[in-house]
Amino acid sequence: MMKIGFLGAGKMAQALANGFLAAGLTKGDHIVASCAPKDVNDIRTFQDLGATAVTNNVVPVEKSEVLFIAVKPAVVSRVLADIAPVITPNHLLLSIAMGITVKNIEKKLPPKTRVIRVMPNTPALVQSAASVFTCGSAILPDDRSTATKLLKAVGTCEEVPESYLDPITALSGSGPAYIYVTIEALADGGVKMGLPRDLAYRLAAQTVLGASRMVLETKVHPGELKDNVTSPAGTTIAGLHVLEQYRLRAAFIGAVEAATNRSLQLSKGVSS
């Protein structure tokens, strides 16, 4: 049973805590979360898990072996200043704060602090996150496996170079929003053609889920899977023709590019 602390108790921290509990990696009384006194809903959520919720950042460090920085980027420097006097080489620190580099965290904490930077996404709320992580300079041999075990409790995870983090933020971090818009648009099309709204949403969402599983589980190239659905002179090719006319592919590529550039701008701002 890991002793886990959260510095920040918002939605992502709550999702991670729920995933760790469901996977049997910890139990409620082994979790401590810190948050502002005004965040009464977050406090109550952690208490409902059987965890301890406090209003200072030192207690989670003192009570835990694994710590998650789960606050907004603008608050990270203050949190690091709070914990610097009490963190030790016995702690493993995982940061999910967007745009804060490993080096930026390490330089504000004592030497030999074990730091891993993590980029999850919001489907962690339903144990379907696509997470990645990158390791700092002082990690121990078992730290990678610990991070992997924790992140796989809420979805999938891969280790990547830190230089990938901005495009990954744009792709899988922002990506759920692109897919929600896609589901909404598909459902709108169904409604336009006479389907009830609730049925159209269910069918659109299940179609996206099923197509995603086909890519992941069959390991067949998406283009080949697309071809398998596309009969000569059929309905699918008629629909695909319209998507090509409206440059759907270019729109998605452009969205990832724009979000990457914005992530780079934000990273420079919070690291300076």
Residue pairs with C-beta under 8 A, 6 or more apart in sequence:
1 25
1 26
1 27
1 30
2 20
2 25
2 26
2 30
2 65
2 66
2 146
2 150
3 26
3 30
3 31
3 63
3 64
3 65
3 66
4 17
4 20
4 26
4 30
4 31
4 32
4 64
4 65
4 66
4 67
4 68
5 31
5 32
5 33
5 34
5 59
5 60
5 61
5 63
5 64
5 66
5 67
5 68
6 13
6 16
6 17
6 31
6 32
6 33
6 34
6 46
6 60
6 67
6 68
6 70
7 34
7 57
7 60
7 67
7 68
7 69
7 70
7 71
7 79
7 83
8 33
8 34
8 35
8 68
8 69
8 70
8 71
8 72
8 75
8 79
9 33
9 34
9 35
9 39
9 42
9 43
9 45
9 46
9 53
9 70
10 35
10 39
10 42
10 70
10 71
11 122
11 125
12 70
12 96
12 120
12 122
12 124
13 33
13 42
13 68
13 70
14 42
14 45
14 46
15 122
15 124
15 125
15 129
15 154
16 68
16 70
16 120
16 124
16 150
16 153
16 154
17 31
17 33
17 46
17 49
17 51
18 49
18 125
19 124
19 127
19 153
19 154
20 26
20 31
20 150
20 153
20 154
21 27
21 28
21 31
21 49
22 127
22 153
23 152
23 153
25 149
25 150
25 153
27 50
28 49
28 50
28 51
29 50
29 51
29 52
31 46
31 49
31 50
31 51
31 52
32 51
32 52
32 53
32 54
32 59
32 60
32 63
32 64
33 42
33 46
33 51
33 52
33 53
33 54
33 60
34 53
34 54
34 55
34 56
34 57
34 59
34 60
35 42
35 43
35 53
35 55
36 55
37 55
42 53
43 53
44 53
46 52
46 53
47 53
52 59
52 63
54 60
56 82
57 79
57 82
57 83
58 82
58 83
58 86
60 67
61 67
61 83
61 86
61 87
61 91
62 86
64 91
65 90
65 91
65 92
66 91
66 92
66 94
66 146
66 150
67 83
67 87
67 91
67 92
67 93
67 94
68 94
68 95
68 96
69 76
69 79
69 80
69 93
69 94
69 95
69 96
69 97
69 100
69 105
70 96
70 97
71 79
71 97
72 97
73 97
73 98
73 99
73 100
73 266
73 270
74 270
76 95
76 97
76 100
76 105
76 270
77 108
80 105
80 108
80 109
81 108
83 109
84 108
84 109
84 110
87 93
87 109
87 110
87 113
88 110
89 110
89 112
89 113
89 114
89 138
91 113
91 114
92 114
92 116
92 139
92 143
92 146
92 147
93 105
93 109
93 113
93 114
93 115
93 116
94 115
94 116
94 117
94 118
94 133
94 147
94 150
95 102
95 105
95 115
95 116
95 117
95 118
96 118
96 119
96 120
98 119
98 169
98 173
98 263
98 266
98 267
98 270
99 263
99 266
99 267
99 269
99 270
99 271
100 117
100 270
100 271
101 117
101 162
101 267
101 271
102 115
102 116
102 117
102 134
102 135
102 136
102 137
102 162
104 271
105 113
105 115
105 117
105 136
106 113
106 115
106 136
106 137
106 138
109 115
111 138
112 138
113 136
113 138
114 136
114 138
114 139
114 140
114 143
115 135
115 136
115 138
115 139
116 133
116 134
116 135
116 136
116 139
116 143
116 147
117 133
117 134
117 136
117 162
117 165
118 131
118 132
118 133
118 147
118 151
119 131
119 132
119 133
119 165
119 168
119 169
119 172
119 173
120 129
120 130
120 131
120 151
120 154
120 155
121 129
121 130
121 131
121 172
121 173
121 175
121 176
122 129
122 176
123 129
123 130
123 155
123 176
124 131
124 154
124 155
127 153
127 154
127 155
128 154
128 155
129 151
129 154
129 155
129 156
129 157
130 155
130 156
130 172
130 175
131 151
131 154
131 155
131 156
131 157
131 158
132 157
132 158
132 159
132 160
132 164
132 165
132 168
132 172
133 147
133 148
133 151
133 157
133 158
133 159
133 160
134 159
134 160
134 161
134 162
134 164
134 165
135 143
135 144
135 147
135 159
144 159
147 157
148 157
148 159
151 157
160 168
165 263
166 260
166 263
166 264
166 267
167 256
167 260
167 263
169 259
169 260
169 263
170 255
170 256
170 257
170 258
170 259
170 260
170 262
170 263
171 256
171 259
173 259
173 263
174 255
174 256
174 259
178 252
178 255
179 208
182 208
183 201
183 204
183 205
183 208
184 204
186 200
186 204
186 207
186 208
187 197
187 200
187 201
187 203
187 204
188 200
189 200
190 199
190 200
190 203
190 204
191 197
191 200
195 203
211 225
214 220
214 225
215 222
215 225
218 225
226 240
229 236
230 236
230 237
230 240
231 237
